[in-house]
Amino acid sequence: QVQFVESGGGLVQPGGSLRLSCAASQNIFRSYFMGWYRQAPGEQRELVAHITADDTTYYADSVKGRYTISRDNSKNTVYLQMNSLKREDTAVYYCNRRPPLLDYWGQGTQVTVSS
């Protein structure tokens, strides 16, 4: 069964930090690229970061230097450490494979950056 379960979102002030977690089914985790995506109100879903099976990472320009993606293969979990958060980071954050399995998006986790 394919499943992604995101957690760790919340309300944070500008400049603050959050750490997101995503537990994935074992059969879709190992040996695959994993990505974090986000969708702001009225916007299309966009890729934020991805990590390869050998831990090579990619970041969108908008988050480079502030976000860090990592994975723990023993736990089938991918993380997103978000620092120096800005109001424009407000969105629902999702994890999925990269490229994504379009029929298997999870519920996501809401991140709201506001004072």
Salt bridges, closest charged atoms under 4 A:
GLU46 OE2 - ARG38 NE 2.76
ASP61 OD1 - LYS64 NZ 3.10
ASP89 OD1 - ARG38 NH1 2.98
ASP89 OD2 - ARG66 NH1 2.75
